[in-house]
Amino acid sequence: MVGPAVERKIGVSAFSQLAVDASMWRSAEWARKRGLFAEVYAEKEDMEEAVRRLADTLMHSSPEAMAELKKVFWKGTEHWDKLLFERAAISGKLVTTDFAKHAIERVKANK
């Protein structure tokens, strides 16, 4: 169901890689290079400082300008209410198949 948001963020090619080979772990750096993350930090403290810096920047930004930017950033997603419902229905249908039930049981058994 989150597919449309992830696909929009990283592009069709990278999304296809994730979807087709979903069991392969991708690194944070892989995700950053494809736009899923803006930045990656090795140290928690560095991340926290970056979050504080961004929060301060946003706190001092024009609310009107930020609202207009959000409209620009999300242009083309007006149909998402319908799209997300459709994707949820597909996921719901697929998870009830015998294949999915057996796959879930295999994962449970490996815990």
Phi, psi and omega in degrees: 000330179278358182310312182301322180290318179294314180300317180298323184285317187253351179095161184296318183298308180294322178297320178298319177301315180295317185288318184286321181242061187293340182276349179277127180286134175252142182281164175299325179293320175303313181295321179296317181297335181260006173090006179286325174242143175281322182215155176229136182238139177280332184244137179303318182298321179295319178296314180299321177295319178295321178296315178300316180298315179294318179300319179295318178298314181294322179299329183259011179269155178293122178301323180294318179294319179295321178297319178292321177299318179300322177298318179294313183298326185260010177302137180093003180248015184299334181271006187293331177304314179289315182300314181295322176297315179298317180294322178296321178296319178297312180300317179299319179293316183293324183290345179266000179286158177300321180302311181295318180300317179293321178297318179296318178297321178296319179295315179301320182292334181275358181285000000 
